[in-house]
Amino acid sequence: MTTLETYQLGLLDLVKNRGTSPSDPYLREVARSRGIVVVREIAVWWRAFQIASQCPLASRVLKHYGSFDATIEDYFASHRTSPFVEELTDHFLAFLAGHSDPFLRTIAEFERALLRARAGSEATCEIYFDRNPDLAFEGLGRAGTIPSPDPEFRYRMIVDRNLPGMFRCTREVIADPEAQS
């Protein structure tokens, strides 16, 4: 690696707060500086702003759980982030697909499908909610409570750019609620 490349990768690791302590004297000095802390805070704040603006549903769920900031910091530190907000939000929502919370995973999947439909995707996506999405969106919209799962029904959301409003929801009765678990 060239010296320039070493410095660039070292600075990136410092900004993203990852990796081991640098061995290079210049990078060690930067690591101890207040300036790198400010740069890191600005970078994370900017990503948080972009994600909150483009992914309002997933952001509200994370804020409701009290984990928005920590999730953004974790994502920023452990993933390459695109300077293009469309790619950033698509990758972030895909990252949330691996989250342990099923409601957050469903919201991220729905929001990702909706953003893709708005961008012109011809794909039709089918997402199943375990609770009434109208009540969930209402609760998220006014910082209220998120409804509990509804064991008697599942809600099938179809996302397609050709639908009015780009999505449609149907409520389906679960024949045997115990079989759903």
Beta strands, then each sheet from edge to edge (+ up, - down):
strand 1: 125-129
strand 2: 153-159
strand 3: 167-173
sheet 1: 1+ 2- 3+
end
